[in-house]
Amino acid sequence: MQTFLEYTSFLLIVLLAVYVRQILYFFRGLARLTAGKNTYQHSVTVIIPARNEEKNIERVLNSLLRQNYPREKLAIIVIDDQSDDRTSLIVNEIAQNSPITMTLLQSDITSTIRSPKIRAMTLGIQHSMSEIIVTTDADCIASSGWISTINSYFEENVGVVTGLTVYGKDDRISASFWGIQFLDFISYTAIAAGAIGMKRVLVSNGSNMAFSIKAFDEADGFETLLHINTGDDSLLAQKIVASGKWKARFAVEETAAIITHPVLTWKEVFQQRMRWVGQTAYYPPYMMFFMICTFIMFIALTVTIPITLYEWNSIPWIVLIGKFSADYLIMNRFAVITKTTDAMKYFFITAVIHIPFVLISTVGGYFFSFEWKDRKLKKESA
């Protein structure tokens, strides 16, 4: 057992070095984020896929109707994805009195497109005449300056803009459960923002994303993504930037943030994270290497930490503290930038459960089916 610990400890030191190096890379990227300077007001269409969202759709539409953006430059398209509740009825009622052009479309159930999200987005884009497409979810709320702030980032050669999505407080769950979800969720965004700061694209959350229709067309849109059922937003952003002609930007202002709802149970949390795992199969090689090393490090820590209680070895604990320190460094930097530092009080409890949480979600996402919008899906092969 002691020999096993010695060999594993050496491996852990190497893996920690890889982990810290990559986290510092993203940390440097965060320092390079700057505000948008564009003043030209593009024509914008907001596309919202919705399935059984009668409890939420009115809130998101009202938040869009309060935008401080020229009404003649703004349009809203809602795609009803086979809802069997009052979603369509509510949208039609709001559209009748809307000062902004609002259109309701029904998703085509005969389409050969596998992903419900891509199917809905494709339909919305086909009915849009705008220069910029902005996407959000039906359970989100935008500040009045959201569109204006996102538009300010579409300077010359910018093809994709993404921003922060945060969980709003919910009295139905405990503060600690909310805090864990909040920090875990924005940790992905911190890495995404850091990558963009380093002129790379990893993740772009469809709840707060915008892209130039010209860049979309030049990248052949969703053409090569029709076989997937998750990760379409991130993969589209990667495609747009891959040509080298278009850049990505991350909107750092508070006005660019979107508020959404946390889920209410641990089962829903795991189902959500399992769905996100699907897109990682398409990440660039450097990120795949980082994730594989991280996964191995997490397994090694899970095995060795309990063993050290019987046969003491300080290396696993040093590696664990090193991981926590690197995580705190980047998360605190991102929280300061996005003015979400209040959530950092939940960092310790989130850090403690992070390793088993990631291991379970990763295994589940790659080998088991998951639920999304009352549908059972399974990650497709890369």
C-alpha positions in Angstrom: 0.0 0.0 0.0 2.9 2.4 0.8 4.4 1.8 -2.7 1.0 2.5 -4.2 0.8 5.8 -2.3 4.3 6.8 -3.4 3.6 6.2 -7.1 0.2 7.8 -6.9 1.6 10.8 -5.0 4.2 11.4 -7.8 1.4 11.2 -10.4 -0.7 13.7 -8.3 2.1 16.2 -8.3 2.4 16.1 -12.1 -1.4 16.3 -12.5 -1.6 19.3 -10.1 1.1 21.1 -12.2 -1.0 20.6 -15.3 -4.1 21.8 -13.5 -2.6 24.9 -11.9 -0.9 25.9 -15.2 -4.2 25.8 -17.1 -6.1 27.6 -14.4 -3.4 30.4 -14.4 -3.9 30.5 -18.2 -7.6 31.3 -17.8 -6.8 33.6 -14.9 -4.6 35.7 -17.2 -7.4 35.7 -19.7 -9.8 37.3 -17.2 -7.4 40.3 -16.9 -7.6 40.9 -20.6 -11.4 41.3 -20.8 -12.5 44.8 -21.7 -15.8 46.6 -22.2 -17.4 47.0 -25.6 -17.0 50.3 -27.5 -19.4 49.9 -30.5 -22.0 52.7 -30.8 -23.8 51.6 -33.9 -27.1 50.1 -33.1 -27.5 46.9 -35.1 -30.9 45.3 -35.8 -31.4 42.6 -33.3 -33.7 39.5 -33.0 -34.0 37.7 -29.7 -34.9 34.0 -30.2 -36.4 32.1 -27.3 -37.0 28.3 -27.6 -39.8 27.4 -25.1 -41.3 24.1 -24.0 -44.0 24.0 -21.3 -42.9 27.4 -20.0 -46.3 28.9 -18.9 -44.9 29.8 -15.5 -41.9 31.7 -16.9 -42.6 33.0 -20.4 -44.4 36.1 -19.3 -41.5 37.2 -17.2 -38.8 36.9 -19.9 -41.0 38.6 -22.5 -41.8 41.5 -20.1 -38.1 41.9 -19.4 -37.4 42.2 -23.1 -40.2 44.7 -23.6 -38.4 46.9 -21.1 -35.2 47.0 -23.0 -33.7 50.5 -23.5 -33.0 49.7 -27.2 -34.7 51.3 -30.2 -38.0 49.4 -30.7 -37.7 49.6 -34.5 -34.3 47.8 -34.2 -35.6 45.0 -32.0 -37.7 41.9 -32.7 -38.6 38.8 -30.6 -39.3 35.3 -31.9 -40.6 32.6 -29.6 -40.4 29.0 -30.8 -43.0 26.8 -29.1 -41.4 23.4 -28.9 -44.4 21.2 -28.7 -45.8 22.6 -25.5 -48.9 21.1 -24.0 -49.6 23.9 -21.6 -50.6 27.6 -22.0 -47.2 28.8 -23.3 -48.5 29.6 -26.8 -51.6 31.3 -25.5 -49.6 33.6 -23.2 -47.2 34.6 -25.9 -50.1 35.4 -28.3 -51.7 37.5 -25.7 -48.6 39.5 -25.0 -47.8 39.8 -28.7 -51.1 41.5 -29.5 -50.2 44.5 -27.4 -46.5 44.5 -27.8 -44.7 47.7 -29.0 -41.9 45.4 -30.3 -42.4 43.0 -33.2 -43.1 39.6 -31.5 -43.7 36.4 -33.4 -44.7 33.0 -32.2 -43.6 30.0 -34.3 -44.3 26.3 -33.8 -41.4 23.9 -33.9 -41.5 21.5 -36.8 -41.9 18.0 -35.4 -41.3 16.4 -38.8 -37.8 17.9 -39.1 -34.9 15.5 -39.3 -32.8 17.7 -37.0 -32.0 15.7 -33.9 -31.6 18.4 -31.3 -34.9 20.2 -30.2 -32.8 23.3 -29.5 -31.1 23.4 -32.9 -34.5 22.7 -34.6 -36.0 25.6 -32.8 -33.1 28.0 -33.4 -32.9 27.1 -37.1 -36.6 27.9 -37.5 -36.2 31.2 -35.7 -33.1 32.3 -37.7 -35.0 31.5 -40.9 -37.7 34.0 -39.9 -35.3 36.7 -38.8 -34.1 39.7 -40.9 -31.7 41.1 -38.3 -28.0 41.6 -38.3 -27.6 40.1 -34.8 -29.2 37.1 -33.3 -29.5 37.0 -29.5 -30.5 33.9 -27.6 -31.9 33.3 -24.2 -34.1 30.8 -22.4 -37.7 31.0 -21.4 -36.9 30.8 -17.7 -34.5 33.8 -17.8 -34.9 37.5 -17.0 -32.9 40.3 -18.6 -32.0 43.7 -17.3 -33.3 46.7 -19.2 -29.8 47.4 -20.6 -29.1 43.8 -21.7 -29.4 44.3 -25.5 -27.7 47.6 -25.5 -24.7 46.2 -23.6 -24.4 43.1 -25.8 -24.7 45.3 -28.9 -21.8 47.4 -27.7 -19.4 44.5 -28.1 -20.2 43.9 -31.8 -17.2 45.9 -33.0 -15.5 45.1 -36.3 -14.8 41.4 -36.8 -16.6 40.3 -33.6 -18.8 37.3 -34.5 -19.9 36.1 -31.1 -20.7 37.7 -27.7 -21.5 35.8 -24.6 -22.2 36.9 -21.0 -22.8 35.8 -17.5 -25.9 33.9 -16.4 -26.6 33.7 -12.7 -29.1 31.9 -10.4 -31.6 34.2 -8.7 -32.5 33.5 -5.1 -35.3 31.0 -4.5 -37.1 30.6 -1.2 -37.9 27.0 -2.0 -34.3 25.9 -1.5 -31.7 26.5 1.3 -29.2 29.3 1.0 -26.3 26.8 0.9 -27.9 24.7 -1.9 -28.4 27.9 -3.9 -24.8 29.0 -3.2 -23.4 25.7 -4.3 -25.3 25.8 -7.6 -24.4 29.5 -8.1 -20.7 29.0 -7.7 -20.6 25.8 -9.6 -22.5 27.3 -12.5 -20.4 30.4 -12.8 -17.1 28.4 -12.4 -17.8 27.2 -16.0 -18.4 30.8 -17.1 -15.1 31.9 -15.4 -13.2 29.4 -17.5 -15.2 30.4 -20.6 -14.5 34.1 -20.0 -10.8 33.4 -19.4 -10.5 31.4 -22.6 -12.1 34.3 -24.5 -9.7 36.7 -22.9 -6.9 34.5 -24.4 -8.7 34.6 -27.8 -10.1 31.1 -27.6 -13.6 29.8 -27.3 -14.7 26.9 -25.1 -18.1 27.5 -23.7 -20.9 29.9 -24.8 -24.1 29.6 -22.8 -27.2 29.8 -25.0 -29.1 31.6 -22.2 -26.9 34.7 -22.8 -25.4 34.5 -26.3 -25.4 36.6 -29.4 -23.9 36.2 -32.9 -23.6 38.0 -36.1 -25.8 36.5 -38.8 -23.0 37.1 -41.3 -20.6 35.2 -39.1 -23.2 32.4 -38.6 -23.7 32.1 -42.4 -20.0 32.1 -43.2 -19.5 29.3 -40.6 -22.3 27.2 -42.2 -24.4 27.7 -39.1 -25.6 24.5 -37.5 -24.8 22.4 -40.6 -22.2 20.2 -39.0 -24.0 20.0 -35.7 -27.3 18.5 -36.7 -26.4 15.1 -35.2 -25.9 16.3 -31.7 -28.4 16.9 -28.9 -26.4 19.1 -26.5 -23.7 21.8 -26.6 -24.9 23.4 -29.8 -24.3 27.0 -28.5 -20.7 26.4 -27.5 -19.9 24.4 -30.7 -21.4 27.1 -32.8 -19.3 29.7 -31.2 -16.2 27.6 -31.7 -17.1 27.2 -35.4 -17.5 30.9 -35.9 -14.1 31.8 -34.4 -12.3 28.8 -35.9 -11.9 30.5 -39.3 -9.7 33.2 -37.7 -11.8 35.9 -39.3 -14.2 36.4 -36.4 -13.5 37.1 -32.7 -15.4 36.3 -29.6 -16.0 38.7 -26.7 -17.3 38.3 -23.2 -19.6 41.0 -21.8 -18.4 41.8 -18.2 -20.9 44.5 -17.2 -23.7 43.8 -14.7 -26.2 44.9 -17.3 -25.1 42.1 -19.5 -26.0 39.4 -17.0 -29.0 37.2 -17.2 -30.9 35.8 -14.2 -32.3 32.3 -14.3 -33.8 29.9 -11.8 -31.8 27.3 -9.8 -33.1 23.8 -9.8 -34.8 22.5 -6.7 -33.3 19.0 -6.2 -29.9 17.3 -6.4 -31.3 14.9 -9.0 -32.1 17.9 -11.3 -28.6 19.3 -10.7 -27.0 16.1 -11.8 -29.3 15.8 -14.8 -28.4 19.3 -15.8 -24.6 18.8 -15.4 -24.8 15.4 -17.2 -26.3 17.2 -20.2 -23.5 19.8 -20.2 -20.9 17.0 -20.2 -22.0 16.0 -23.8 -20.3 19.0 -25.4 -16.9 18.3 -23.9 -16.3 15.6 -26.5 -15.8 18.3 -29.1 -13.4 20.5 -27.1 -10.0 21.3 -28.7 -7.1 19.0 -27.9 -5.5 21.2 -25.2 -8.7 21.4 -23.3 -9.4 17.6 -23.6 -5.9 17.0 -22.2 -6.6 19.3 -19.3 -9.9 17.6 -18.6 -8.5 14.1 -18.8 -5.7 15.1 -16.4 -8.2 16.7 -14.1 -10.5 13.6 -14.1 -7.5 11.3 -13.3 -6.4 13.7 -10.5 -9.9 13.6 -9.0 -10.0 9.8 -9.1 -6.5 9.6 -7.5 -7.5 12.0 -4.8 -10.7 10.1 -4.1 -8.7 6.9 -3.7 -5.7 8.2 -1.8 -7.2 10.7 0.7 -9.0 8.0 2.6 -5.9 5.8 2.6 -3.8 8.5 4.2 -5.9 8.3 7.3 -4.4 4.8 7.8 -1.0 5.2 6.2 0.0 8.9 6.4 1.2 10.6 3.2 1.0 14.4 3.0 1.2 14.7 -0.8 -2.5 14.0 -1.6 -3.5 16.6 1.0 -1.0 19.1 -0.5 -2.4 18.5 -3.9 -6.0 18.9 -2.6 -5.1 22.2 -1.0 -3.3 23.3 -4.2 -6.4 22.6 -6.2 -8.6 24.5 -3.8 -6.2 27.4 -3.9 -6.1 27.6 -7.7 -9.9 27.4 -7.8 -10.3 30.2 -5.3 -7.9 32.3 -7.2 -9.8 32.3 -10.5 -13.3 32.2 -8.9 -12.5 35.2 -6.7 -11.1 37.1 -9.6 -14.2 36.4 -11.7 -16.5 37.3 -8.8 -14.8 40.7 -8.4 -15.1 41.3 -12.2 -18.8 40.4 -12.3 -19.6 41.8 -8.9 -20.8 38.5 -7.5 -18.4 38.3 -4.5 -21.3 37.7 -2.0 -21.5 34.1 -3.3 -17.9 33.4 -2.4 -18.9 32.7 1.1 -20.1 29.4 -0.2 -16.8 28.5 -1.8 -15.6 26.1 0.9 -18.7 23.9 0.9 -18.7 24.0 -2.9 -15.0 23.0 -3.1 -15.5 20.1 -0.8 -18.2 18.4 -2.9 -16.7 19.5 -6.3 -14.6 16.4 -6.8 -17.3 13.7 -6.3 -19.8 16.0 -8.1 -17.6 16.2 -11.2 -16.8 12.5 -11.2 -20.5 11.4 -11.0 -21.7 14.0 -13.5 -18.9 13.0 -16.0 -19.6 9.3 -15.8 -23.3 9.8 -16.0 -23.1 12.2 -18.9 -20.9 9.9 -21.0 -22.6 6.6 -20.2 -26.2 7.2 -19.2 -29.2 9.0 -20.5 -30.4 12.2 -19.0 -33.6 14.3 -18.9 -34.1 17.7 -20.4 -37.5 19.4 -20.9 -39.4 16.2 -20.2 -37.3 14.4 -22.8 -34.9 11.5 -22.2 -31.6 12.0 -24.1 -28.2 10.4 -24.3 -24.9 11.9 -25.3 -24.1 11.1 -28.9 -20.8 9.8 -30.1 -18.2 12.4 -30.9 
